[in-house]
């Protein structure tokens, strides 16, 4: 079949008016050219020229593939509350409204309405943080890793930083505390052993290294158990202050509420760290705080002045959407409504009978599987190993991986988990507004009853 019978780019452009309106002429032209190149190669290999409508359908598929969003919402039915791969903490309605409001229009990001002059982006969430915690000052950067890097660069460059060996951790994405210290210009001084740290280790290190800082790092995603020992934060702070040293507390998860009332192990809170006398505290916004990705730095006002003046502070600063969402999230705590308004705290505090009732409703809706007891996890580098009792819809399947792939191809995608050749759907991390969508996704799997 002669190549001259293949339609030209211009011929297809004339027939693809709706596609031009949807995707724009330049992108459409590129898609047509690449599709026609495939057709030529196929014809040269002995194939036939497809009908023009079929060719246009290939063009449409190519355009859809190029423009399909890769960052999209999903339904999290895994029961992992702070699922790092799924964006950690979902935001409250107030937080999403605040982001929308400052993103859709101009805002007072760095403008003072009272004076009509330039303002500071640090005042927005910073004011609420000071009111909420009683800290001398506070500032926000783009995540906790950058908060640690900035604090060390501003306060510890070319200085020694004393840290227990048991806290030289690596968390997700290859973030290692020793590597961050090296990048900041700080000089690492390890003390103690993997499982044991004594107060005399801290005192001896401070005596041997005058002018050194002391740092505590949250272990994030693991726990030391068994034959272990570690002095309390207040004792370590007291030792540091006796030697006129500064104590930095990388608190990690950023808990502002006591998690023990939900049957979970104790998690150090921001308030406890401040009460113990830590000089500078760093923590995440999107873990147990339940807000957007952010790194929060608070503590002594004189030290915060040095930190915010460091050149790196501009490179890691938070944007207007983050600051708006974080401020709205913090206000939930200030107004004593966090458990009701912040999604992760609603998930953590949901009564077991309510979870069972929803799982039973899914079972009735789909006529599949059974309701079974299971465990939800906190996740996100917070409360490692801690679980909450839950009820799940458990459906036996012959090909779990195939069924998980089908769920991921649903619109919106559904992310579930498997256990012993059974699909498990945990209502703890599925909003009630998503119940009907989830049921339809399960029915679309066409699992034999």
PEVENJO-V460788 format. One record per backbone hydrogen bond with DSSP energy under -1.0 kcal/mol. CO is the residue of the C=O (numbers start at 0). NH is the residue of the N-H. Records with the same first field share a line. If there is no record, write none. Layout:
CO = NH + NH
This chain:
1 = 4
2 = 5
7 = 11
8 = 12
9 = 13
10 = 14
15 = 19
16 = 20
17 = 21
18 = 22
19 = 23
23 = 27
24 = 28
25 = 29
26 = 30
27 = 31
28 = 32
29 = 33
30 = 34
31 = 35
32 = 36
33 = 37
34 = 38
35 = 39
36 = 40
37 = 41
38 = 42
39 = 43
40 = 44
41 = 46
42 = 45
50 = 54
51 = 55
52 = 56
53 = 57
54 = 58
55 = 59
56 = 60
57 = 61
58 = 62
59 = 63
60 = 64
61 = 65
62 = 66
63 = 67
74 = 414
76 = 425
78 = 376
82 = 85 + 87
83 = 86
91 = 95
92 = 96
93 = 97
94 = 98
95 = 99
96 = 100
97 = 101
98 = 102
99 = 103
109 = 118
111 = 115
116 = 111
119 = 122
122 = 126
124 = 128
125 = 129
126 = 130
127 = 131
128 = 132
129 = 133
136 = 298
138 = 296
140 = 294
142 = 146
143 = 147
144 = 148
145 = 149
146 = 150
147 = 151
148 = 152
149 = 153
150 = 154
151 = 155
155 = 158
158 = 186
159 = 212
160 = 188
161 = 214
162 = 190
163 = 166
164 = 167
166 = 168
168 = 176
170 = 173
174 = 170
175 = 179
176 = 180
177 = 181
178 = 182
179 = 183
180 = 185
184 = 157
186 = 160
188 = 162
190 = 164
194 = 228
195 = 192
197 = 200 + 201
198 = 202
199 = 203
200 = 204
201 = 205
202 = 206
203 = 207
204 = 208
208 = 211
212 = 161
213 = 247
215 = 249
218 = 220
225 = 227
228 = 196
231 = 235
232 = 236
233 = 237
234 = 238
235 = 239
236 = 240
237 = 241
238 = 242
239 = 244
240 = 243
245 = 213
246 = 278 + 279
247 = 215
248 = 250 + 281
249 = 217
250 = 252
251 = 283
252 = 287
254 = 269
258 = 261 + 263
259 = 262
268 = 272
269 = 273
270 = 274
271 = 275
272 = 277
273 = 276
278 = 299
279 = 248
280 = 297
281 = 250 + 251
282 = 295
284 = 290
285 = 88
286 = 289
293 = 284
294 = 140
295 = 282
296 = 138
297 = 280
298 = 136
299 = 303
300 = 304
301 = 305
302 = 306
303 = 307
304 = 308
306 = 309
309 = 312
311 = 315
315 = 141
318 = 322
319 = 323
320 = 324
321 = 325
322 = 326
323 = 327
324 = 328
325 = 329
326 = 330
329 = 333
330 = 334
331 = 336
332 = 335
336 = 340
337 = 341
341 = 345
342 = 346
343 = 347
344 = 348
350 = 354
351 = 355
352 = 356
353 = 357
354 = 358
355 = 359
356 = 360
357 = 361
358 = 362
359 = 363
360 = 364
361 = 365
362 = 366
369 = 393
371 = 391
373 = 389
375 = 387
376 = 80
377 = 81
378 = 381
382 = 385
385 = 377
387 = 375
389 = 373
391 = 371
392 = 424
393 = 369
394 = 422
398 = 402
399 = 403
400 = 404
401 = 405
402 = 406
403 = 407
404 = 408
406 = 413
412 = 74
414 = 76
416 = 423
420 = 396
421 = 418
422 = 394
423 = 416
424 = 392
426 = 429
430 = 433
431 = 434
433 = 437
434 = 438
435 = 439
436 = 440
437 = 441
438 = 442
439 = 443
441 = 444
442 = 445
